[in-house]
Each structure stands twice: as C-alpha cells, then as structure tokens.
Amino acid sequence: MRTAVAAGLALAALGAATAAAATADGASPASSAPSQAHRTQRVEYFPGASGHPRHTTVPASKPLSPSAKSAITAGDGDVTPIVQNGPVGSKLDVVFIGDGYTAAQQEDFHADVRAKWARITAVEPYASYTGLFNVWAVDAVSNDSGVSGDPTKDVVRDTALDSAFFCDGTERLLCVDTGKVESYASKAPAADLVVVLSNSTKYGGAGYNDISSQVGYDGIATASSDNDQSDQIAVHETGHSLGKLADEYAYGESGTYTGPEPAQANLSTLSAEQMAAQQQKWYRWMGQASPDGGQVGAYEGGGYYEHGLNRPTDNSIMRTLGREFNLPGREAMIAGFYRFASVLSSPVAGDRVQHRGDRIRVGVPASAQVRWYVDGRERRAARGKSSVVPRTLGVPADGRRHTVTARATDRTDAVRDPALRTRLSSSLSWRIAP
C-alpha cells in the first residue's frame, strides 16, 4: 500500500515568484510564520461559475484530539471502489469523501461520485487518460442531510466534515474541517488527489493551500455535489496540484511583477520573442492553435499581477472556469499524471512465476502501443495486443525458464518536451516456468 503523498486537489502556491501578490480583498497573503500558519489557511474560491477565482484566508481547523480520531477510525468510513484500472502502485488514486449524506444516502453519494468523475474526465487531457486513474469513495455518515449555509447563512446542519457555505462571510466559499477530512482520507488504499463532495445543489467550492503539515498531502478541494459547474472547480484545482500550474488571472490594480522568472510552466517574464530566442518555457507551442481558443503566445497578466508576467493564451481554465487547458497546460497535466501512474500496468504481478498457458494482460493509454518480447527478442506479430499467452507468443517448451517482457511508450502529440518524453515509457517482465 502506498503512503498517501504529494497531491490533493489543491491550489499550488506560486512560491517566491508571486509571494507578494495581493489577495482578493487587497490584503497581503497569509504569513508563512508558524504562529500564523496554525491560525489561518489560505484558500482559493470561486464567486461565480464564470469569471476569475479569488483568494482569501480563513480560520484553520483545530487539530483533532486522539479521542476524535479514534471515534472516526472505529466508526464509519467504508471505502467503495468506483473505478479500478490497476494496482495502486501504478495508477493515480483519487479519493472522494462525502459530506452531508446520512446513513441512508450513501448510495446517493456513490452515484454523485460517478457523475462528478464522468464530468471531470470529459475534460482533456483527462479524457485521453482515464485508464491511468483509480477512484475511491469514502463514506462519511452525517446526522443531517445537506450542508450549512444552504440556502441561507442562518441554516446550520450537523455533518461529518462540517461543510459550510458563507465561510468567513463569503457565500460561495465552501469550507470543511480539514482534520476530519484527513482522518477519512487515510482509510482509502492510497490518496494522490482528495476532493470533498458536499451534498448540495448550490454553486460553490474551495481549494485549500498550505496545509500539507496537517493532511500529509498538498491540499483539499471542496465542491457541491449536484451543481453542474462545480466539477470545473475540481478540474481547476488539479491544474495546481497535478500540473503545478499557476493561476493565470490578475486582481484589479494589482501592480507590476518585478521578481525572478516563475518556476511554473505557464507564467513567464519573457516575451514571445525572448522565449523563442532562449528556448524557454512554452516556446515549442508558440503560434499553435490552442484548445482554449486563439493561439499560443505571450499574453500580459497572470499570477495575480496585471503587468510583468505573461501567460500562454488569452483565457484558459487556469484563468476562468469553464474553459479548456491550453496546450502548455495540457502537457503539464500529462506530466502530473505520470508522476503517479505508469504508462504500462498489469493485474498480473511481475514477481510471480507464470506458465506457458497463463494469460498475461496489460493496460496502456490509447496513445501508447505495447510491444512484446521473449528473452529480449520482439514478437512483432503481437505488437499492439493487450493480452497474450506465453505459449502462443512463442515461448518454447524446452524445459528452460524464459522471460516475457511488455514495453510501451506513450507517443501523444500533446507532449513536446524531450525531457518529459523520456518518462513516457515503461516495461514489465514475467518469468515463465519451464
């Protein structure tokens, strides 16, 4: 079992490159000093289904007491596999936790997870890589159905994760108790992405940041379960956590950026001409038609600044919900998928001896092709097959042990970075008994 690490559906900080950016109300971002970090959390929220997201700080959840953690561990928290594409060690594992669902509504929660995941995976590059993911639903049984703040601020409901709109006075900001989320998420076999589905039709959500010390992964996203636009919040947040992409929007009158070149793949201080001349950032995509509209170039404004930083396209999902990832963003997302998942996976363990009559199955994305080898020599007739039997593959019955190997390379056109291409290949081998 893998330790839950590295990625929640969370807002990734811009780091030193944009640490001086203003928040939505004009205040400075939360201090990173320990005395401040335990009292507030910086979150991204989405005031409308269209338009730019905003940032603010909210009071941090209090750490759970040992007795509270024990109560969750001993109580509910059943885990249901929603999508299983392979072993957790070779797939990217997404964990959904429900809030505001009573004991009698857990099947409704599972149905909501399936519906939400279907909408998320309709967006590229998810649509081309659905086979790289496992999806788990963790039941969190609430005493009341629905969430606080829905429909109005005075509504209070008793729920497992304390989901609430009007968080810190902001109606569309949907907060949760992050300590409780951590306890439920730990019940899943693995957690690379974590999202809370709150039982509501009201538009809203949040992306938590700077809480890795609390939850053990990069953060948490929240989204209302039955709002048609809330899945876009989750997709945007994975742009931060998986793609390591920066926000491409600016706050009004936020000034001019004067810092160093940002680390994020979708922000640059360089002009289009400078990128091309220096072969930096998204120069390989320059001038190409992008799925979010228009052409890849250098558009001023991003990273919360109106001036001094350029973004690849005019209006991608990292700027406005409801849009597509631009071409550099898609490439970054695919890189993120492959940080956790492998091009090639199989339910047949490689450390177990197989026999000539056993069937070996593998899975690869549509943009990858499998090649099969016996003792290092390719069997060209089997090229592209996802299932073989060693005997028909040509493993001889000569009383000797042989090795069958599957190799696959993802040749997607959505990746142009040669350094990334080297990570888009993998192989698996099986010993075949004499």
N, C-alpha and C positions, 0 to 999 in steps of 0.2 A: 504494500500500500504506500502510495506516495504521500509525503507530508504536504499539507495544503500550503502552497507558497505562491508568491510572486504576483498574482494578478487577481484583483477584484474588478468589478465593473466600476471603475473609479476614475476620477479626474486626476490626471498626472500633472504634477507641478511643473511649471516652466523652469524651475531651478534658478540659477544665478542669472540666466539670460533675461528673465522677466519678473524677478522677485520684487521689483519696485512698482509693479502695476497696481493701479487703483482698483478697489472693489466697487461693487455696484452703487453703493451709497457715497462713494468718494473717499472712504476711509482707507487706511493702509492695510495690506494683508496682515493676517494674524502673525504675531511674532513666533519665531521658532524656539524661543526660550522655554525650558521645561516648565517654568512657573505658569506660562500662558498655555502651553500645549495641553495640559491636563484640564483646563477650564473651558476651552473653546475648540471647535472643529471648523475648518474651512470647507465649505460645500459649494457646489455649482447647482443652480436650479434653473427652471425653465418657465418663465412667466406666461408664455403663450405657445401654442402649437406652431406658430411661425414667429420669426424674429430671433434676436440673439439671446443666448443664455446669460445668466448673471452669476455673480459670486457674492457670498456673504459669509459671516461666521455665526455659528450657533453654539449654545452651551454644550459641552461634551457630556456624553453619557457617563454615569458613575460606574466604576468597575464593579462587576458582580461579586457578591460575597461568596465564600465557599459553599454556604448552605444553598444559595440561589442557584449556583452552578450544579450542585448535586441534585436539586429538585428537577432541573431541566434534563439532566442526564438520566435520571430514574423515571421520568415521565414520558411525554410524547416525543416526537422526533423520528417517526418511522420514515425510512428512505425508500422511495419508489423510483426505479429506473424508467426514465421516459424515452431516452434514445440510447442505445448501446451499439457502438460501432467497433469496439475492440477493448483490449486491456487498458486500464487507466494509465499505465506507463507509456503508452504510445498514442494517446488521444488527449485532446484538450477538454477538461471536465468542467462543465457549467453547472452550478448549484443554484436552484431556485428555492426560496423559502417563502411560505405563505404567511400572511398576517390578516387578521380579521375574518378568518374562516373558523367556524365552530366544528365540533367533532363530526357533526352530520354533513358538513360541507367540504370535507377533504377531497372527495372525488371531483367536486366543482373546482377546487384548487388545481388538481392534476389536469383537468380539462383546460383551465386557463393557462397553465404552463405550456401545454401542447400548442394552444392557439398563439401564445406570445412568441414561442420559439419559431413557429411557422412564419410569422411576420418578420422576425429578426433575420431569419435565413432566406428571406426573399430579397434581401439587400446584398449586392455584391461588395466584397468578394465572398461573403458567407455562402451565397447561393451556389458557388462553384466548389465549395469545400465543406459541404455538410457532413461528409463522411469522416472528417477529422475530429468530430465532437462526440462526447458522451454528455447526456443531460440527466441530472438527478433532481427529484423533488423531495424536499424535506418538510414533513408535516409539522406545523406549529399550531396547536389547538388553542383557539381563543374562546373566552367566555361569551363575548358578544360578536355578532356578525357586523362587518363594516369597520370603518376606522374613524377616529376622532377628527373633527373639523369638516365632516361631510354630512350635510351640505354647508353648514354654517359653523362659525367659530365656536359657538356655545355647545355643540354636540360633543359628548365625551363617551367613548366606548372602551371597554376593558378587553384589550387584545394582547396576544402573546409577546409581540415585539414593540408595543406602544406606538404604532404608526399614527401619525397625526399631520393633517394639513394645518395651515396657519402657523407653521413652525416659526418661532421668533417673530411672529406678527406678519409673516409673508404667506399669503393664501396658498399659492401653488407649490410651496416648499414642503415636501413630504418627508418628515424625519422619522427615524426609528431609534430604538435603544441598541447601539452598536455592540454592547457587551452581550446582549441576548442573541443577536444575530450570530456572533462568533460561536456561541455555545451550540446553536443549532447547525451551523455550517460544518462544525467539526464532526458531525455524525455521518456526513457523506463519505464515500470511499476516498475521494480526492476533491479538491476545490481549487480550480485555476481562475474561475470567474464566479462571482457571487452577486445575485440580484434578489431583492425582496419584492414580491408581488403583493401589494396591499389591496384588499377586496373592496374595490370602489370603481365607479364609472367616472369619477371626477378627474379632470386632467391635472397631472402633477407628477413630481418625482424629485430626485436629488442624486448628486454624485458626491460621495464623501471623499475627502482627501486628508493626507497627513495623519492617518490613523493606523499605520502599519504596526506600531508598537502595541496597539490594542488587539487587532484582529489577526495579525500574523500573515496578512496578505495586503495588497496595495490599497484596498478600499472596498466600498459597498455602493451599489446603485439601488435606488428605490423607484418603483413605477406603479401606477394604478393598474389593476388587473384588466378592467373592462373598458378602457378608453382607447379608441382607435389610434391615437397619436403617441401613447406613452411608450410604445416599443421603440420609437425614434430616440427617446431619451437613453434607453439601454444601448442602442447602436452607437450614439454619440460618445457615451462613456467608454465603450470598448475602444474607440479611437484613441483615447488617452491610455487606457491600461494595456491593451494589446499592441496597438500601433505606436505607442509612445509619441502620439501626435499632439501638437499644441493646439489651443483654441485659435481660430483664425478671425475672430471678431475683435472689435475695439470698443472701448467705452467712450462716450462723448466727451470731448475736451480732455482726453487722457494724455495729451502731450506727445513728445517725440522720444523714441527709444534711442539711447546712446551707449548701450552696453556692448558686450562681445557678441560674436556670432552664436546664435542659439544652437543647442545640440539637437533640437527636434528637426525631423526631416522636412517639415512643411513650413518652416519660418526661416527667413534669411535677411541679413542686412545688405546682401548683394543684389545688384540689378540683374536683369536677364542677360545682358551682355557680359557682365562680370562673371556670372555663373558659367556661361558657355566658355569664356576665355580661360577660367581657372578650373573648369571641370568639377564644379562643386554643386552640392545639393541636388536639385531636380533637373539638372541640365540635360540629362538623357531624354527627358519628356518634353523639353521645350518646343513649343509650336504645335504639339499634338492636340487633336480634339479630345476633350475630357468628358467623361460621362455625366459630370455635374453641370455641363454647359460651357460653351466657349472653348478657348484654347489655353493650354498651359503657358504661363508667362510669369511675370512678377507684378503682383497687384498690391499696392500700398495699403497697409493696415493689417493688424493681426497681433496676437499675443497681448491683447488689451490696449495696444497703442494705435493711434491713428496714423502716426508717421514714424519712419525709421525702420520698420520691419515690413517685409514683403511676404505674401502668401502665393501659392501656385496658381490658384484660379479665383474667379470672382466670388463664388458662393457655393462652397461645398457643405457637407453635413457638419464639418468642424466649425462652421460659421453660422449656419441656420438649419434647424431641424427640418426634416422632410426632403432634404437634398441627398445626393449621392456622394460617396467618397470620390475625390478627384484622383487622377492617375498616380501621383506620388503617394497619396493616402492609401490607395488600394495595395500598392507594393509594400508599404509599411505594415498594413494589416496582415498580409500574407506572411511577412517575416515574423509577426507576432504569433500567428497560428503555429508556425514551425518552431517556435521556441518551446512549445509544449507537446506538439504532435509530431509524428513521424510520417514521411511520405508513404511508407510501407508498413503495414501491420498484418498480424495474423492471429486467429484464435488458437492456432497450433503452436505450442511452446517450442522454442528452438532448443531448449535444453533437454528435451525428451526424445529418445530414440524412436524413429518411425520405421515402418516396414514397407516393403515394396508395394503392397496392396493398399496402404493407407492413402487417404485423400488429404492433400495439403491445400488450404485456401488462404488467399491473401486479399487485402483491400488497398486500393490506391485511389487518389482523385482522378477525375475524368481527364485531366490534362497530363497525367503520367501514364507510362507504359511499363509493363512488367516484362523482364527477360529472365529465362530460367537456364540454370547451368547444372551440369552433372560433373563433379570433380573438376570444376573450373572451366569446362567447355560448354559453350552455349548450345542449347537445343532450339534452333531457330524456328522449328515448326510450332513450338509452344509460346512464341512471342505474343504478348498481349493477353494471355489466358490468366484468369484469376483463380483457377483451380486445376491442379494436376495430380496424377497418381504416379509415384516414382517408377513403377514398372513400365507404364506406357510412355513415360518420359525418357526411358532408355537406360535405367539403372539395371545393370546385369545381375543375374542370379549366379554369381561365381564364388560365393562363399566369403567374399571380402566386404568390408564396410566401405560405404560410399557417402558422398556429401552432395545434397541438393541445395542450391542457392537461388534465391529470388532477388533480383535487383531492380530498382525503379528510380526514375528521375522525373521530376515534375518539370515539364517544358512549357509552362504557362507563358503567354505573351505579356502577362501583367507584371512580370519581373524583368528588369533590365540591368540591375546591379550585379556584376560578376561575382562580387564577394558573397551576395545572398544566394546566387545560383549554386555555389558550392555546398550550401546547406540543404538543397532541394533534392538530395539523393540519399538513398539508404538501401540496406540489404539485410536479408535474413537467411540463415542456413540451418539445415536439419541433417543429422546423422541418420543414415539408413542402415538398418541392421542387415547382416549377411543372411 
